[in-house]
Amino acid sequence: MKRSQQIVVAALGFLMGIALAQFYLFSINAAWLGVFAFGCVALLVVRSRIGLIILVGLGIMVGVGRYELFVARQPAQSIDRFYYEKVVVTGVVDGEPSWDDRRQYIFYLKDLRIDGVAVPGSLRIHSLVGSAREGYRIETKGKLYPSLGKAGGQLYYAPTLIVDVQVPWYITLKQSFYSGLQIALGEKLAGFMMGLLIGARSLIGKDLGDALSTVGLSHMVAVSGYNLTIIVALLYRIIGRRWRWAGFVVASWFCAFFVIISGASASIVRAAVMLFVLLLCRHFGRRLSMPAALGIGAIVTVGFNPAYLLGDLGWQLSFLSLLGIILFAPVIQGLLPKRFGIITEIVAVTLAAQLTTAPLIAYHFGVLSLIGPLANVLIMPIVPILMLAGFVAGTVGVVLPGVAFALLTPIRFVGEQIIDLIYYLASLRWSQIGESALPQLTMLTAYSILLVFALIGARRRRIQSASNLI
């Protein structure tokens, strides 16, 4: 049994255990621990494929146990306990606030205390006053309503009282860099660049955000791990070409730094764990398959917070997109003309990622981008260069604010042309389809069909590998 195969199977069992425990009540007792111990001993003895089944079972038991421990450590109160009641809330502003199209100031609160009681989760706040800043501790009040998305609830027309304005150093650094980008590129383009660099989607504006969703480019400005992957790959390639150890150290430290300044979302942590494991293996000359790296990332992030698996849409889309690339991109690339080189690879990766995320997106939002492959082919090849230009622009804006705007005119011109292209593609009538959400049963059926094709493809690859050895 190969090590990578063991990791994938164990991760699959662990995720299955987490999912089962969220729907069914289990009790961890002496009998449970005895079965687990017996399974561990059996795994050491068995060398056949039955060992994979035992490993799945052990993974399920660990997943169930982790979820039960997670639930036991949660505060007794939950946000839904306070729905439709007038409450007083204190918390820390999480992420960059923004104004919506109705001139309401929108931000999220974490580290919540509702009526003096600590509760898990976050709240979405709608206010008419733009005084809250990321990292501020504030107090607000109002009637608490349910909410969709990452927030467990929301308050409307909530007054804000600032309790503490001391913010961590990394938030101050990020705000200084954003100010430099605004000086160098203007507010709209600066928000777009911040989205590219650290996934600060709230800064790009609703109209541009809608356009990116329409053309299937939301992953460019989402905290999905794509941003981190691009930057770490560039750092390792540039520095590691001459100093291998320095490339590994710089890329690893940047992973940690990026996780901190981007807010440590589930998808970013998953990507950082994967990248660090792959960097570690590459530096020490070990081989690790991408499925195994994805399995390790899933175990670490979901093990840290089991609610990510079924409750965090960003984690789900990030996981599914990478899984789709691993399973289907080679197959799709083999069906496309090979003479177009990098363009063929980009199209294959884009189609594979959209194939595995489309059912979930249609289930939640009721829309599906048709122009996504074309938009990705036109724009994605220059995104690494644009990200590097954004980093230079922000730095120049901080160091030389007096001349930054004039000095960086070429970067500003290119960025504005890309934004105009995104708006144009989004304006095409056939850019997307769908008006109502996909039924849950249809979504599950679609993923069942994809699973069957993935298993068939894996079997064919094994047969081809065996025939090549003969």
VOSE-778816 format. One line per 8 residues: number of its first residue (from 1); their letters; for each residue x negated, y negated, z negated of C-alpha. Coordinates in Angstrom, 2 decimals. Layout:
<pts>
NUM> a> X/Y/Z | ...
</pts>
This chain:
<pts>
1> mkrsqqiv> 0.00/0.00/0.00 | -1.65/-3.26/1.15 | -2.01/-6.09/-1.34 | -0.13/-8.58/0.85 | 2.69/-6.08/1.27 | 2.89/-5.59/-2.49 | 3.13/-9.37/-3.03 | 5.93/-9.74/-0.47
9> vaalgflm> 7.92/-6.84/-1.94 | 7.45/-8.09/-5.51 | 8.55/-11.61/-4.49 | 11.63/-10.22/-2.76 | 12.60/-8.26/-5.87 | 11.97/-11.25/-8.12 | 14.21/-13.54/-6.04 | 16.90/-10.85/-5.93
17> gialaqfy> 16.75/-10.60/-9.73 | 17.12/-14.37/-10.14 | 20.11/-14.40/-7.76 | 21.80/-11.43/-9.46 | 21.37/-12.94/-12.92 | 23.16/-16.12/-11.82 | 26.27/-14.12/-10.92 | 26.22/-11.34/-13.48
25> lfsinaaw> 25.50/-11.30/-17.21 | 22.64/-9.05/-18.31 | 21.33/-8.30/-21.78 | 17.63/-7.69/-22.29 | 17.31/-4.96/-24.94 | 15.04/-2.09/-25.95 | 16.44/0.22/-23.27 | 15.78/-2.41/-20.61
33> lgvfafgc> 12.17/-2.81/-21.78 | 11.76/0.97/-21.85 | 12.90/1.30/-18.23 | 10.55/-1.52/-17.25 | 7.59/0.16/-18.98 | 8.42/3.49/-17.30 | 8.55/1.76/-13.92 | 5.12/0.19/-14.49
41> vallvvrs> 3.62/3.60/-15.31 | 5.32/5.19/-12.30 | 3.94/2.45/-10.07 | 0.41/3.31/-11.16 | 0.94/6.99/-10.32 | 3.00/6.85/-7.11 | 1.04/6.16/-3.92 | 3.77/6.70/-1.31
49> rigliilv> 6.42/4.33/0.05 | 8.51/5.12/-3.01 | 6.13/2.76/-4.79 | 7.63/-0.13/-2.80 | 11.10/0.75/-4.09 | 9.77/0.89/-7.65 | 8.05/-2.48/-7.12 | 11.31/-4.03/-5.89
57> glgimvgv> 13.08/-2.69/-8.97 | 10.42/-4.10/-11.28 | 10.63/-7.45/-9.48 | 14.40/-7.50/-9.99 | 13.99/-6.77/-13.71 | 11.40/-9.55/-14.09 | 13.67/-11.96/-12.21 | 16.64/-11.13/-14.41
65> gryelfva> 14.53/-11.49/-17.54 | 13.14/-14.85/-16.42 | 16.61/-16.22/-15.69 | 17.96/-15.04/-19.04 | 15.04/-16.75/-20.80 | 15.65/-19.90/-18.75 | 19.32/-20.01/-19.72 | 18.52/-19.40/-23.39
73> rqpaqsid> 16.19/-22.41/-23.46 | 18.62/-24.82/-21.81 | 20.32/-27.45/-24.00 | 23.70/-26.31/-25.27 | 25.45/-29.19/-23.49 | 25.64/-29.60/-19.71 | 26.60/-32.52/-17.51 | 29.95/-31.05/-16.48
81> rfyyekvv> 31.00/-31.11/-20.13 | 31.27/-34.94/-19.81 | 33.10/-35.16/-16.47 | 35.83/-37.84/-16.29 | 34.83/-39.27/-19.67 | 33.41/-42.71/-20.46 | 29.82/-42.13/-21.55 | 26.64/-43.97/-22.50
89> vtgvvdge> 23.59/-42.65/-20.65 | 19.87/-43.22/-21.12 | 17.24/-41.87/-18.77 | 14.18/-42.53/-16.62 | 14.55/-43.74/-13.02 | 13.44/-40.91/-10.74 | 12.19/-41.91/-7.28 | 12.51/-45.16/-5.37
97> pswddrrq> 15.91/-46.91/-5.71 | 17.55/-48.23/-2.54 | 20.48/-50.36/-1.35 | 23.19/-48.57/0.64 | 25.34/-49.99/3.44 | 27.96/-51.15/0.90 | 25.35/-53.20/-0.96 | 25.25/-50.87/-3.93
105> yifylkdl> 21.95/-50.16/-5.64 | 21.45/-46.38/-5.74 | 19.00/-44.53/-7.97 | 18.67/-41.29/-9.94 | 18.06/-40.75/-13.65 | 16.19/-37.84/-15.23 | 15.32/-37.01/-18.88 | 18.98/-37.63/-19.69
113> ridgvavp> 20.71/-38.28/-22.97 | 24.49/-38.60/-22.68 | 26.18/-40.04/-25.76 | 22.96/-39.28/-27.60 | 22.88/-35.61/-26.52 | 20.03/-34.26/-24.35 | 21.33/-32.59/-21.18 | 19.47/-31.02/-18.24
121> gslrihsl> 19.68/-32.26/-14.66 | 19.93/-35.72/-13.14 | 22.55/-38.41/-12.50 | 23.16/-40.59/-9.44 | 23.81/-44.21/-10.42 | 25.68/-46.78/-8.29 | 24.99/-50.31/-9.53 | 25.52/-53.84/-8.24
129> vgsaregy> 22.29/-55.08/-9.81 | 18.88/-54.16/-8.40 | 16.86/-54.40/-11.59 | 15.92/-50.74/-12.08 | 12.52/-49.56/-10.82 | 10.96/-46.12/-10.59 | 9.66/-45.05/-13.99 | 11.78/-47.52/-16.00
137> rietkgkl> 13.80/-46.14/-18.89 | 17.29/-47.64/-18.75 | 20.64/-47.43/-20.48 | 23.92/-47.51/-18.58 | 27.55/-46.57/-19.13 | 30.74/-45.73/-17.26 | 33.04/-42.86/-16.33 | 31.12/-39.77/-15.23
145> ypslgkag> 32.21/-38.07/-12.00 | 30.99/-34.87/-10.27 | 28.43/-35.26/-7.48 | 27.11/-33.28/-4.52 | 23.42/-32.77/-3.90 | 20.64/-32.74/-6.45 | 22.51/-34.86/-9.03 | 24.86/-33.15/-11.46
153> gqlyyapt> 27.07/-36.23/-11.73 | 27.35/-39.92/-10.88 | 28.41/-43.27/-12.30 | 29.96/-46.09/-10.24 | 29.50/-49.83/-10.81 | 27.27/-49.02/-13.75 | 25.64/-51.90/-15.68 | 21.92/-51.39/-16.33
161> livdvqvp> 20.01/-52.34/-19.46 | 16.23/-51.90/-19.20 | 14.89/-50.18/-22.31 | 11.23/-49.63/-21.35 | 9.22/-50.93/-18.36 | 6.01/-48.98/-18.94 | 5.49/-46.68/-15.95 | 2.86/-43.97/-15.35
169> wyitlkqs> -0.32/-44.88/-13.45 | 0.57/-42.82/-10.39 | 3.83/-44.71/-9.89 | 1.95/-48.02/-10.15 | -0.54/-46.74/-7.55 | 2.24/-45.68/-5.20 | 4.02/-49.03/-5.55 | 0.79/-50.93/-4.85
177> fysglqia> 0.21/-48.85/-1.72 | 3.78/-49.47/-0.55 | 3.33/-53.21/-1.07 | 0.20/-53.02/1.09 | 2.17/-51.25/3.82 | 4.88/-53.91/3.71 | 2.28/-56.64/4.10 | 0.59/-54.88/7.01
185> lgeklagf> 3.56/-53.42/8.91 | 6.78/-55.06/7.71 | 9.46/-53.58/5.48 | 11.20/-51.24/7.94 | 8.06/-49.66/9.39 | 6.48/-49.48/5.91 | 9.44/-47.43/4.67 | 9.09/-45.09/7.65
193> mmglliga> 5.37/-44.66/6.94 | 6.04/-43.92/3.26 | 8.49/-41.27/4.41 | 5.82/-39.71/6.63 | 3.13/-39.81/3.97 | 4.91/-38.77/0.75 | 8.48/-37.99/1.78 | 10.03/-41.16/0.29
201> rsligkdl> 13.24/-40.81/2.29 | 15.10/-43.46/0.29 | 12.82/-46.16/1.71 | 13.56/-45.60/5.40 | 17.11/-46.96/5.44 | 20.40/-45.21/6.12 | 20.54/-45.93/9.87 | 17.08/-44.54/10.58
209> gdalstvg> 17.72/-41.62/8.23 | 20.91/-40.75/10.14 | 19.05/-40.99/13.44 | 16.33/-38.64/12.22 | 18.96/-36.14/11.08 | 20.72/-36.35/14.45 | 17.57/-35.55/16.44 | 16.34/-32.84/14.08
217> lshmvavs> 13.36/-34.77/12.68 | 14.43/-35.09/9.05 | 11.53/-32.86/8.05 | 9.16/-35.71/8.99 | 10.35/-37.86/6.08 | 11.66/-35.22/3.69 | 9.78/-33.99/0.65 | 9.52/-30.59/2.32
225> gynltiiv> 5.82/-29.80/2.25 | 5.29/-30.64/5.91 | 3.65/-33.97/5.00 | 1.32/-32.28/2.53 | 0.37/-29.53/4.97 | -0.64/-32.01/7.67 | -2.79/-34.14/5.35 | -4.49/-31.19/3.60
233> allyriig> -5.27/-29.52/6.94 | -6.87/-32.73/8.22 | -8.90/-33.22/5.03 | -10.17/-29.65/4.99 | -11.03/-29.72/8.68 | -12.86/-33.05/8.55 | -14.76/-32.61/5.28 | -15.14/-28.83/5.32
241> rrwrwagf> -16.80/-28.86/8.73 | -20.07/-29.97/7.11 | -19.50/-29.41/3.38 | -17.34/-26.36/2.86 | -17.27/-26.65/-0.94 | -16.46/-30.38/-0.79 | -13.64/-29.70/1.68 | -12.12/-27.13/-0.67
249> vvaswfca> -12.43/-29.37/-3.76 | -11.06/-32.50/-2.05 | -8.16/-30.66/-0.41 | -7.27/-28.91/-3.69 | -7.36/-32.11/-5.73 | -5.28/-33.86/-3.10 | -2.64/-31.12/-3.40 | -2.35/-31.85/-7.11
257> ffviisga> -2.37/-35.63/-6.59 | 0.31/-35.42/-3.88 | 2.57/-33.32/-6.11 | 2.33/-35.99/-8.83 | 2.97/-39.11/-6.71 | 5.78/-37.50/-4.69 | 7.75/-36.57/-7.80 | 6.91/-32.84/-7.97
265> sasivraa> 10.02/-31.71/-6.10 | 10.57/-27.98/-5.72 | 9.67/-27.87/-2.02 | 6.48/-29.87/-2.52 | 5.33/-27.66/-5.41 | 6.05/-24.58/-3.30 | 3.98/-26.00/-0.43 | 1.15/-27.05/-2.78
273> vmlfvlll> 0.95/-23.59/-4.35 | 0.85/-21.96/-0.92 | -1.81/-24.31/0.36 | -3.99/-23.90/-2.73 | -3.80/-20.10/-2.52 | -4.67/-20.17/1.20 | -7.53/-22.63/0.59 | -8.84/-20.42/-2.20
281> crhfgrrl> -8.73/-17.31/-0.06 | -10.35/-19.03/2.90 | -13.12/-20.55/0.79 | -14.07/-17.21/-0.76 | -13.71/-15.28/2.49 | -10.58/-13.34/1.54 | -7.65/-12.74/3.85 | -4.07/-13.40/2.80
289> smpaalgi> -1.09/-13.19/5.10 | 1.36/-16.07/5.38 | 4.27/-13.93/4.10 | 2.24/-13.14/0.98 | 1.38/-16.84/0.49 | 5.06/-17.71/0.87 | 5.92/-15.02/-1.68 | 3.44/-16.44/-4.19
297> gaivtvgf> 4.84/-19.94/-3.67 | 8.37/-18.67/-4.20 | 7.47/-16.76/-7.37 | 5.68/-19.75/-8.91 | 8.34/-22.36/-8.15 | 11.41/-20.24/-8.89 | 9.65/-18.73/-11.89 | 9.11/-22.25/-13.23
305> npayllgd> 12.75/-23.24/-12.63 | 15.12/-20.45/-11.55 | 17.79/-23.02/-10.66 | 15.80/-23.89/-7.52 | 16.82/-20.66/-5.76 | 20.54/-21.33/-5.42 | 20.80/-24.94/-6.58 | 18.10/-26.92/-4.73
313> lgwqlsfl> 18.89/-27.49/-1.04 | 15.44/-28.96/-0.35 | 13.73/-25.81/-1.66 | 16.10/-23.59/0.33 | 15.51/-25.44/3.62 | 11.75/-25.58/3.06 | 11.60/-21.84/2.28 | 13.85/-20.84/5.18
321> sllgiilf> 12.02/-23.00/7.73 | 8.64/-21.49/6.88 | 10.15/-18.00/6.78 | 11.60/-18.61/10.24 | 8.23/-19.75/11.56 | 6.57/-16.62/10.18 | 9.19/-14.21/11.52 | 10.34/-15.72/14.81
329> apviqgll> 7.76/-18.22/16.10 | 5.43/-15.53/17.57 | 8.39/-13.87/19.31 | 9.71/-17.14/20.75 | 6.23/-18.22/21.82 | 5.83/-14.93/23.69 | 8.99/-15.68/25.70 | 7.87/-19.20/26.71
337> pkrfgiit> 5.40/-20.13/29.49 | 1.85/-20.06/28.11 | 0.36/-22.64/30.47 | 1.66/-25.59/28.42 | -0.60/-24.80/25.44 | 0.16/-26.85/22.33 | 3.57/-27.89/23.67 | 4.62/-24.23/23.87
345> eivavtla> 3.47/-23.70/20.29 | 5.36/-26.77/19.01 | 8.56/-25.69/20.79 | 8.28/-22.16/19.39 | 7.69/-23.38/15.83 | 10.54/-25.90/16.08 | 13.03/-23.38/17.46 | 12.04/-20.79/14.85
353> aqlttapl> 12.46/-23.24/11.96 | 15.80/-24.50/13.29 | 17.01/-20.94/13.86 | 16.73/-20.06/10.17 | 17.89/-23.41/8.77 | 20.78/-24.11/11.17 | 23.40/-21.92/9.39 | 22.64/-23.50/6.01
361> iayhfgvl> 22.68/-27.04/7.45 | 25.96/-26.37/9.23 | 27.40/-24.94/6.00 | 26.50/-28.04/3.97 | 26.82/-30.82/6.55 | 28.85/-29.42/9.45 | 26.43/-30.62/12.17 | 23.73/-29.06/14.32
369> sligplan> 21.09/-30.95/16.33 | 20.84/-29.96/20.01 | 18.10/-32.40/20.91 | 15.75/-31.28/18.13 | 13.34/-29.24/20.31 | 12.89/-32.12/22.76 | 12.45/-34.67/19.97 | 9.86/-32.49/18.26
377> vlimpivp> 7.91/-31.98/21.50 | 7.83/-35.73/22.18 | 7.02/-36.97/18.69 | 5.41/-34.26/16.54 | 2.02/-34.13/18.36 | 1.26/-37.73/17.37 | 2.54/-37.52/13.78 | -0.87/-36.59/12.27
385> ilmlagfv> -2.43/-39.62/13.97 | 0.45/-41.81/12.81 | 0.03/-40.59/9.23 | -3.67/-41.41/9.31 | -2.82/-44.85/10.71 | -0.30/-45.37/7.90 | -2.91/-44.55/5.27 | -5.34/-47.03/6.88
393> agtvgvvl> -2.62/-49.71/7.09 | -1.67/-49.36/3.43 | -5.29/-49.54/2.33 | -6.00/-52.61/4.47 | -2.82/-54.25/3.19 | -4.04/-53.83/-0.40 | -7.67/-54.82/0.19 | -7.22/-57.54/2.86
401> pgvafall> -3.62/-58.81/2.55 | -4.39/-62.09/4.30 | -5.39/-60.57/7.64 | -3.69/-57.16/7.51 | -0.61/-58.13/9.55 | -2.64/-59.52/12.46 | -5.37/-56.89/12.26 | -2.97/-53.94/12.44
409> tpirfvge> -0.80/-55.10/15.35 | -1.61/-51.97/17.46 | -0.42/-49.63/14.69 | 2.72/-51.69/14.23 | 3.43/-51.59/17.99 | 3.07/-47.81/18.24 | 5.20/-47.23/15.14 | 7.98/-49.48/16.45
417> qiidliyy> 7.99/-47.65/19.80 | 8.39/-44.31/18.04 | 11.30/-45.61/15.98 | 12.94/-46.98/19.15 | 12.52/-43.57/20.80 | 14.20/-41.88/17.82 | 17.14/-44.28/18.03 | 17.45/-43.66/21.78
425> laslrwsq> 17.47/-39.89/21.42 | 20.04/-40.12/18.63 | 22.31/-42.28/20.83 | 22.70/-39.55/23.47 | 26.20/-38.10/23.40 | 25.03/-34.48/23.42 | 22.42/-34.93/20.67 | 24.40/-32.94/18.09
433> igesalpq> 27.55/-30.84/17.69 | 29.86/-29.99/14.82 | 32.48/-31.84/12.82 | 33.50/-29.47/10.02 | 31.41/-27.42/7.61 | 30.63/-23.82/8.52 | 32.57/-21.28/6.39 | 30.47/-19.44/3.82
441> ltmltays> 31.30/-16.02/5.28 | 30.19/-17.16/8.75 | 26.93/-18.49/7.31 | 26.23/-15.17/5.53 | 27.06/-13.26/8.72 | 24.60/-15.41/10.69 | 21.82/-14.70/8.20 | 22.66/-10.98/8.25
449> illvfali> 22.22/-10.98/12.04 | 18.91/-12.85/11.72 | 17.75/-10.30/9.15 | 18.53/-7.44/11.53 | 16.55/-9.11/14.34 | 13.65/-9.77/11.94 | 13.55/-6.09/10.93 | 13.68/-4.97/14.57
457> garrrriq> 10.88/-7.37/15.44 | 8.74/-6.16/12.53 | 9.26/-2.53/13.57 | 8.27/-3.28/17.17 | 5.12/-5.08/16.01 | 4.14/-2.06/13.89 | 4.68/0.28/16.85 | 2.64/-1.94/19.15
465> sasnli> -0.17/-2.16/16.56 | -0.23/1.64/16.24 | -0.28/2.11/20.03 | -3.22/-0.31/20.33 | -5.21/1.86/17.93 | -4.75/5.01/20.02
</pts>
